[in-house]
Amino acid sequence: MASTKEYLDFVLEQLSELDEISSRAMMGEYILYYRGKVFGGIYDDRLLVKPVPMAVKLMPDAELELPYDGAKEMLLVDDVDNQEFLCDLVRNMWEELPEKKRKIPKKP
């Protein structure tokens, strides 16, 4: 099941306090970025974030769920209505997120 644009818009509105939030559509779902790093995504109208230590600390009871078959487990954010918590979560996760992978040019 693909995620709806309406749910993406809702999550982006909740994160509107943060600068440099962006999203990218990918196969019916949405990847979410903060300051150039992937922090999570919207999968089947669920907000899932990477299970970095800070996210686990801020959401100790969060369930681990698969965004799609064959993917790594991610943390389900069930308090999406709490704008302050959501912004704090993403802001505090940023330092622990991996850097964007650099594309290696193909040799001719």
N, C-alpha and C positions, 0 to 999 in steps of 0.2 A: 504494500500500500504506500503510495507516495504522500508526502507531506503537503499541506495546503499553504498557499501564499499568505492566507490570512493568519495562520499560526506563526509563520516567519515574521510577518509585519508586527504581530503582537510581541514576540520576543525581542525584536529590534527596538520597538518602542520602550520596552522595559529596560533595555540597555542604553537608551538614548543619553544618559548622563555621561557615558564614556566617549571619549574622542577615539577616532580610528577604529570603529566597529564596522565590519563589512561582512558580506556573505557572498557565496557563490553557489549557484545551482549545480547539482551533480546527480544525474540519474534519478530525478524525481525527489531528491532530498536536498538539503542545504548544509554546506560547510560554513562554519562561523569563525571569523578572524578577529583578533584584538591586537592592534599595533603590529600587524604583519605576521602574527603567529596563529596557527590553528589552535583553538581552545576547545572546540566541540562542534556539534552540529545538531540539526533537526532531522530526526528519522522517525517516520510514521507518526508525525505530530507529537514527538517526545523530544525534550531538550536533553541531550547527553553531552557530558564533558569528559575530557581526558582525566584519568584517575591519578593525577599528580599528587604528591603528599599534602599540599595545602588544600586541595579540593577534598581529599579524604578527611583531613582534620576539620574542615568547616562543615562537612556533611557526613559524620561518622556512621549514620544509619542508612545512608543512601544505598540503593540496590545497584548491583552491577548488571548491565544488560548489554546484549549484542545489538549494535546499530543495524547490522545485516549479516547474513551468513558468511562465515569466513573472516569476519573482522575481530579485532581485539575488543574486549569488554570495556565499557565506558560507564561512568556514574550517571544515574538518572537524577535529574534535578526536578524534585516534585514541588518546590516552593517558587514556581515561576511567577506567581502573583506578587511576590515580595520584591519590589524594585530595588530597594536598598541592599537587601541580601544578595540579590543577583549581581548587581554592579560590584559589590565588595568581593564576591566570589571570583569573578573574572579578573578584576584588578589584582587580587592577591595571587592568583594562579600564574600570572604572566611571567614572572621571573623563572618559574620551574618548567615552562613550556619549551620544547625543543625549537631550535632555530629552523627557519624555513630551509628545506633541502634545496641545494643548488643543482640545477640541471647540468649534467656533463655533456658537452657537445659531442655529437657522433663524429667519429673519424671518417673522412671521405674514402 
